[in-house]
Amino acid sequence: MPAPKGNKFALGNKGGRPRIIKEKELPAFGLELIAWAEQKYKEILKVPKDDKLPFFMRTFAREYNISQDTLNNYCEQSKEFFGSYNKARQIIGEALMLGGLKGWWHPTAFIFVAKNETEMKDKTETDITSKGEKIIGIQYIEPKRGESS
């Protein structure tokens, strides 16, 4: 629905709220994201075991007063930011794996978080029909004319 006539606030507004980070600033913002993830990784190593807390991409978004969806939108706008975003996700994933393997967090919580925050999947495929051998498909032979099937 268009803005009512005479609405001076709608003039020139293409829709939506103004972006916090402009498109031309996204590559630098991406580098800031990587630096943030690397710093959090270093910090978590220094904290005593009982005080260690994992960090996520949502943590970064919250610190900059934006949402996770906004970060995803930035990835669509800038290839450079997308690359930085992926690198930061790898750093976060590595920190989660390290913490889980060292027993810093409860194993069930670690597994749940790792599946949601990294590329880990809880999927196994078992071949129960052919015992690992190649399956040859059934071939349908069309009867010749005049023959009944």
N, C-alpha and C positions, 0 to 999 in steps of 0.2 A: 504494500500500500504506500503510495507516495506521501510525502510530507504535505500537510495542509498549506494552502496558498498563504503567502505572507510570512511564512516561518523563516525568519532571518538566520536561524541556526542550521538550516538544511542547505543553504547556498554553498555550492561547490563541494558538498560532502558526497563522496562516492560510496559511502556506506561503511559501517563498522567504526570501531574506535581507532584513533591514531596508534600506530605501532610504536612500541617502546624503543626498538632497535630498527633503524632504517636499513633498507636492503643493501646499500653501499657499505654499511658498517658490519654486515654479517661475517665477512672473513675475519675481521679483527675480533669479533665476538666469539667466533669459533676457536681462535687461538686462546682466548681467555678461558673458554670452557675446558680446553685441554690442560692449561696451566692449573686450573681449579682442581681437576681430577687428579693430576699428578701430586699436587700439594696435599689433598685429602689422603691419598695413598701413603705419602710419607708420614703424615700425622698419625694415621691409624697404627703404623708400626711402632710409634713411640709411646702410645697409650698403654697402661697396664691391661692385662687380659680381661679382667672383670669389667672394665670401663669401655671396652671396644664396642663401637656401634658401626654397622655398615653404612655406606653412603650410596645414594642413587642419583640418577639424572633428575628426579623430582626434587631432590634436595637443592641442586643447582638452580632449578627453575624457581623454587620458593625463595631462595636468597635474592633473586633478581626480580621478584614480584611478578612473575609470569607463570603461565601454566605449561604443563608437559605438552599439551596440544600446540601451543605457540612455538615451542622448540621444534615440533614436527613440521609445522608450517614453514619455519625458517629453513628447514632441510629442503623443502620443495622449492624455495626461492633461490637458494644459493648452493652450487656444487661444492664450493670451498667450505661452507658451513657444514654441509652434509658429511664431507670427509672428516672434519674436526669432530663432529658429533659421533661418528663411528669410532674414531680413535679414543674418544673419551669413554664410550661404552665399553671398549676393550679394556681400558684401564680399570673401570669399575668392575667389570667381570673378573678380571685378574685378582682384584682385591677381595671380591666375594669368594672366589675359589681358594685363595690363600687362607682367608679367615675360616672357611669351612674345613679345609684340610688340617689346619692347626688347632681346630676345636674351640675357636673363639666364640662360636654361636651354637645353639642347639641344633643337632643334625637335621631334625625334621624341618625346622625353620630355614636352615641353610638350603636344603633341597628345594623347598617351595620357592624361596627367593631366587635361587640359581635358575630354576626353570623359567621364571617370569622375567628375569633381568638379563639373562645371557642366552646363548644359542642352544643351551642344553634342552633336550627333549626326553620325555619318558616314553619312548616308543621302541618296541622290539617287533621284528618280523620273523615269523617262524614258518618254514615251508614244511607242511605236514602231509602233502600229497605226493610229492615226487622223490622224496629222500635226496634232494639236491641234484637230481638228474634233469636234463632238459625235457620239457613236456612237448610232445609232438601233437599238434592240433588234429582234431577229427576233420577229415576232408569229406565234403558232401559231393557225391557224384550224381549229376543229374541224369535221370533215366532217358534212354533214347526214345524217340517217338514210336508210339505203337506198343511200348512195353508198359506194363502196369507196375506200380510201385508197391 
